[in-house]
């Protein structure tokens, strides 16, 4: 190699500005120079003590009722924290038609009585030699946390019910070779292995089957959390599967890059979990879904590692076994690392919000944006109920701010004629070069005006996205106040979307009335993703449950009825949450018997001993 060809442009650690397009160009590349591959330092071990065990999120963050009846969000992690929210409880009372006494709480009995660990002595002896005692845990609450996600049924069970089966041991490998050795030991000793990332799923995917007789070992990938390397020339990065979304974003940003994958669970979910559930992020319109971002994946399986020697831009080399891992939900192996696309941090980022007189007009706006303009990085349409919920999570204004808020409301409702109980809102995030962002804003403004849209400003748009993280804490708060709540999602063609929203809301109300449940059901939706062929729709559903026998199952029955209505109305079984055990009963309705047989045959072929016995996506499975 010539001296000129061996020259490389060094990138000082932490100097993101060195990676901007200016210092390195196609001329440099043509001359044989390239940016040096970056190997970031290892991050500190993931601090599991930051996260709560019995509820969603960080230990220091939760909604609480103040002595004056207002609600506040504790901690200091979010803009909403520390504010007094006087409107949320009265608004919830009005929506569900029941009085909510702040002092009347359903006290949790956490943790529930837990089954004793079932120990396979031979396996335990092997893994002690392999990992060491500090990488193993049989602590009851740790085992419990590794045996559930965040579905309504699971969270109710750990607080007010019982759990029949949980992992018997939690293992924390810190090297890829240790994961592969764990698989070999599991095969040798007839042990069941369950991969664990962030534990954020809402599909019962981590729930252990009651009839699993083998020792169950949760393989926690939290110590495989490194960004192994960043290739700035080819815009790729190798990242270990246990890396949490918030750490991936921060780690790449130090060097001027982003992966662009930002699911609502980004604070806690992991790269391996995104792959295993076939995830989507709120900025997929600019960066793509997880299957668009992953270039290569390394997986420990019962047949050996799935691995490749290189990562070309594209290839045609027969059936690609790596692609079977997308959406496999722990059934086929353990993802240990992946090579992903990365992008330079955007030159400009801009939030925005637009009010529409109705949800239908907002939806027509989305359709035209998808047809006539480049869709912004993120674009979400809230129905009226969700818009109102967002307003209740707004601190009450005082002084000049209160006067300004009143004037704005009068302008919208009196002068523009927007009905308080009809209007909807669209929140947007633009990312790209300044010229791209400006062009997108102009196109969006033109289309919005056609549909009666009224710009609500960047601050409202940013607040709407920040609320995404705060709102996640509401479900556990309202459960203490006798309200069960959960979200579920679908994707649907454009032509069927409005009818699907109406049908699902109607079906929930009918099912609620048929059971003579107290109060009114809470049901609301928003459009969260836009595609050329259709949209993703997110529903939020809640019921008041005080005095209702077996309320968690009653809630589940209505949720299943809503899923039935989704399928009847042309929607998908899932858009990005996955199947797990929560939705597996619906699989025969959406795929042919041959497809189910193919899936079963694949499982038997690649994991004949069922060492990966999490047993998701099995319509006929017991437990």
DAPEJO-V399536 format. One record per backbone hydrogen bond with DSSP energy under -1.0 kcal/mol. NH is the residue of the N-H (numbers start at 1). CO is the residue of the C=O. Records with the same first field share a line. If there is no record, write none. Layout:
NH: CO  CO
//
This chain:
6: 2
7: 4
9: 34
15: 12
16: 14
18: 15
19: 16
20: 17
29: 25
30: 26
31: 27
32: 29
33: 28
36: 9
38: 230
48: 46
50: 47
52: 57
59: 50
61: 58
64: 72
66: 70
69: 66
71: 85
72: 64
74: 62
81: 78
82: 73
83: 80
85: 71
91: 87
92: 88
93: 89
94: 90
95: 91
96: 92
97: 93
104: 101
105: 103
106: 480
107: 105
109: 159
124: 120
125: 121
126: 122
127: 123
128: 124
129: 125
130: 126
131: 127
135: 132
136: 133
137: 170
143: 139
144: 140
145: 141
146: 142
147: 144
150: 201
155: 151
156: 152
157: 153
158: 154
160: 156
161: 157
168: 216
169: 216
170: 137
171: 218
172: 135
179: 175
180: 176
181: 177
182: 178
183: 179
184: 180
185: 181
186: 182
187: 183
188: 184
189: 185
191: 186
192: 215
193: 611
194: 217
196: 219
212: 209
217: 192
218: 169
219: 194
220: 171
221: 196
224: 221
225: 223
228: 238
229: 238
230: 38
231: 236
235: 231
236: 231
237: 340
238: 229
239: 338
240: 226
241: 336
242: 224
243: 240
245: 269
246: 266
248: 244
249: 245
250: 246
251: 247
252: 248
253: 249
254: 250
255: 252
256: 253
257: 252
258: 343
266: 263
268: 265
269: 265
271: 243
272: 241
274: 270
275: 271
276: 272
277: 273
279: 274
282: 262
284: 281
285: 377
286: 283
287: 283
288: 284
290: 279
292: 289
293: 289
294: 290
295: 339
296: 339
298: 337
299: 306
300: 334
304: 301
306: 299
323: 320
324: 321
325: 322
327: 275
328: 325
329: 276
331: 328
334: 300
336: 298
337: 298
338: 239
339: 296
340: 237
341: 293
342: 235
343: 258
345: 256
348: 432
350: 430
352: 428
354: 426
355: 454
356: 424
362: 358
363: 359
364: 360
365: 361
366: 362
367: 363
368: 364
369: 365
370: 366
371: 367
372: 368
373: 369
378: 429
380: 427
381: 527
382: 425
383: 525
387: 383
388: 384
389: 385
390: 386
391: 387
392: 388
394: 391
401: 398
403: 399
404: 400
405: 401
406: 402
407: 403
408: 404
409: 405
410: 406
411: 407
412: 408
413: 409
414: 410
415: 410
416: 411
418: 412
422: 419
423: 419
424: 356
425: 382
426: 354
427: 380
428: 352
429: 378
430: 350
432: 348
437: 433
438: 434
439: 435
440: 436
441: 437
442: 438
443: 439
444: 440
445: 441
446: 442
447: 443
448: 444
449: 445
450: 446
451: 448
452: 449
453: 448
454: 355
456: 353
461: 457
462: 458
463: 459
464: 460
465: 461
466: 462
467: 463
469: 466
470: 466
471: 467
473: 470
474: 471
477: 473
478: 474
479: 475
482: 479
483: 478
484: 543
486: 541
488: 539
490: 537
492: 535
494: 533
496: 493
497: 494
500: 496
501: 497
502: 498
503: 499
504: 500
505: 501
506: 502
507: 503
508: 504
509: 505
510: 506
511: 507
512: 508
513: 509
514: 510
515: 511
516: 513
517: 512
520: 96
522: 542
524: 540
526: 538
527: 381
528: 536
531: 534
535: 492
536: 529
537: 490
538: 526
539: 488
540: 524
541: 486
542: 522
543: 484
545: 482
548: 545
554: 550
555: 551
556: 552
557: 553
558: 554
559: 555
560: 556
561: 557
562: 558
563: 559
564: 560
565: 561
566: 562
567: 563
568: 564
569: 565
570: 567
571: 566
572: 491
581: 203
582: 203
583: 579
586: 583
587: 584
589: 586
590: 587
591: 587
596: 592
597: 593
598: 594
599: 595
600: 596
601: 597
602: 598
603: 599
604: 600
605: 601
606: 602
607: 603
610: 607
613: 611
617: 580
621: 618
//
